[in-house]
Amino acid sequence: MKRLANSTTLRSRLYSHRLKAYTLQEVLVVLVIIGILVLIALPNLLPLISRAKATEAQLQLEHVYTLEKSYFYMYSKYSTDLQAIGFEHEKLSSEGGRANYRIEVMNASNNSFLARATAIVDFDGDGTFDVWEIDQDKNLKQIVKD
């Protein structure tokens, strides 16, 4: 009987002590504050995101330039066919891949070429898509700024 009384008092003591923790309301208030701060900071971060994504276009176009130069040294002309120069385009993000730019050679002749990288994603939501170009002299320039 004494044992039963001790377990009952032990149980009542355990129930009377509350664990220190946050309430659901406190957690929700913190999440709302974080959400508001993100919404305030997001417009300032969009140009930074666009510049980071533009690096993909620049690197891919420089790679196309290198491949076109190698093709030119072998065949004394430039090619409009990306497969012929050895460029493998990664799947676009719209098709389940990771690439944000469509790479294409716009024109090529015996002594010049023009390659273009066109964004398939509007990074800052303003309706314009980023476009970069490179030519046979490695002039890399942004044609349309997102």
C-alpha positions as CSV (number, residue, x, y, z in Angstrom):
1,M,0.0,0.0,0.0
2,K,2.8,2.3,0.9
3,R,4.4,1.6,-2.5
4,L,1.2,2.6,-4.3
5,A,1.1,5.8,-2.4
6,N,4.7,6.6,-3.3
7,S,4.1,6.0,-7.0
8,T,1.0,8.2,-6.9
9,T,2.9,11.1,-5.3
10,L,5.8,10.6,-7.7
11,R,3.4,10.7,-10.6
12,S,1.6,13.8,-9.4
13,R,5.0,15.5,-8.9
14,L,6.0,14.7,-12.5
15,Y,2.8,16.1,-13.8
16,S,3.1,19.3,-11.7
17,H,6.5,20.1,-13.3
18,R,6.2,21.6,-16.7
19,L,9.0,21.4,-19.3
20,K,10.4,24.7,-20.4
21,A,9.4,25.2,-24.1
22,Y,7.9,27.7,-26.5
23,T,4.2,27.8,-27.1
24,L,2.7,27.4,-30.5
25,Q,1.8,31.1,-30.6
26,E,5.3,32.2,-29.9
27,V,6.7,30.0,-32.7
28,L,4.1,31.3,-35.1
29,V,4.9,34.9,-34.2
30,V,8.6,34.3,-34.9
31,L,7.8,32.6,-38.3
32,V,5.6,35.6,-39.3
33,I,8.4,38.0,-38.4
34,I,10.9,36.0,-40.4
35,G,8.5,36.0,-43.4
36,I,8.1,39.7,-43.3
37,L,11.9,40.2,-43.1
38,V,12.4,37.9,-46.2
39,L,9.7,39.9,-48.1
40,I,11.5,43.1,-47.3
41,A,14.9,41.8,-48.3
42,L,13.9,39.9,-51.4
43,P,13.8,42.9,-53.9
44,N,17.3,43.8,-52.8
45,L,18.5,40.3,-53.5
46,L,17.0,39.8,-56.9
47,P,19.7,41.7,-58.8
48,L,22.3,39.6,-57.0
49,I,20.5,36.4,-58.0
50,S,20.3,37.6,-61.7
51,R,24.1,38.3,-61.8
52,A,24.8,34.9,-60.3
53,K,22.6,33.2,-62.9
54,A,24.3,35.2,-65.7
55,T,27.6,33.6,-64.8
56,E,26.2,30.4,-66.2
57,A,25.6,32.1,-69.6
58,Q,29.0,33.6,-69.6
59,L,30.8,30.3,-68.9
60,Q,28.8,28.4,-71.4
61,L,29.4,31.0,-74.2
62,E,33.1,31.0,-73.4
63,H,33.1,27.2,-73.7
64,V,31.3,27.5,-77.1
65,Y,34.0,30.1,-78.1
66,T,36.8,27.6,-77.3
67,L,35.0,24.8,-79.1
68,E,34.4,27.0,-82.2
69,K,38.0,28.0,-82.3
70,S,39.1,24.4,-82.1
71,Y,36.7,23.5,-84.9
72,F,38.0,26.5,-87.0
73,Y,41.6,25.3,-86.6
74,M,40.6,21.9,-87.9
75,Y,38.2,22.8,-90.7
76,S,39.0,26.5,-91.5
77,K,35.4,27.5,-90.9
78,Y,33.0,27.9,-88.0
79,S,29.9,25.7,-87.5
80,T,26.3,26.4,-86.5
81,D,25.9,22.9,-85.2
82,L,26.6,22.6,-81.5
83,Q,27.1,18.8,-81.8
84,A,29.6,19.2,-84.6
85,I,31.8,21.3,-82.4
86,G,31.4,19.0,-79.4
87,F,29.1,21.1,-77.2
88,E,26.7,19.0,-75.1
89,H,23.8,21.2,-73.9
90,E,22.5,20.2,-70.4
91,K,18.8,19.8,-70.1
92,L,16.9,23.0,-69.5
93,S,15.3,23.6,-66.1
94,S,11.9,23.7,-67.9
95,E,12.6,20.1,-69.0
96,G,13.7,18.8,-65.6
97,G,17.3,19.8,-65.9
98,R,19.5,22.5,-64.3
99,A,20.3,24.8,-67.2
100,N,18.7,28.3,-67.2
101,Y,20.0,29.3,-70.6
102,R,19.4,28.0,-74.1
103,I,22.7,28.1,-76.0
104,E,22.6,28.4,-79.8
105,V,24.9,29.5,-82.6
106,M,23.0,32.2,-84.5
107,N,25.2,32.3,-87.6
108,A,28.6,31.0,-88.7
109,S,30.7,31.5,-91.8
110,N,34.3,30.9,-92.9
111,N,35.6,33.7,-90.8
112,S,33.0,34.6,-88.1
113,F,30.4,33.2,-85.8
114,L,27.9,34.5,-83.3
115,A,26.6,32.4,-80.4
116,R,23.7,33.4,-78.1
117,A,22.6,32.4,-74.6
118,T,18.9,33.2,-73.9
119,A,17.4,32.8,-70.5
120,I,14.4,30.6,-70.3
121,V,13.6,31.9,-66.8
122,D,12.6,35.4,-65.9
123,F,14.8,35.8,-62.8
124,D,13.3,38.9,-61.4
125,G,9.8,38.6,-62.7
126,D,9.8,41.8,-64.8
127,G,8.9,40.1,-68.1
128,T,12.3,40.4,-69.8
129,F,14.7,37.5,-70.3
130,D,18.5,37.8,-70.1
131,V,20.4,37.5,-73.4
132,W,24.2,37.2,-73.8
133,E,26.3,36.9,-77.0
134,I,29.8,36.1,-78.0
135,D,31.6,36.3,-81.3
136,Q,34.8,35.0,-83.0
137,D,36.9,37.7,-81.3
138,K,35.6,36.6,-77.8
139,N,33.5,39.8,-77.4
140,L,31.2,38.7,-74.7
141,K,28.3,41.2,-74.1
142,Q,24.9,41.3,-72.6
143,I,22.3,42.2,-75.2
144,V,19.2,42.2,-73.0
145,K,19.5,42.8,-69.3
146,D,17.0,41.0,-67.0
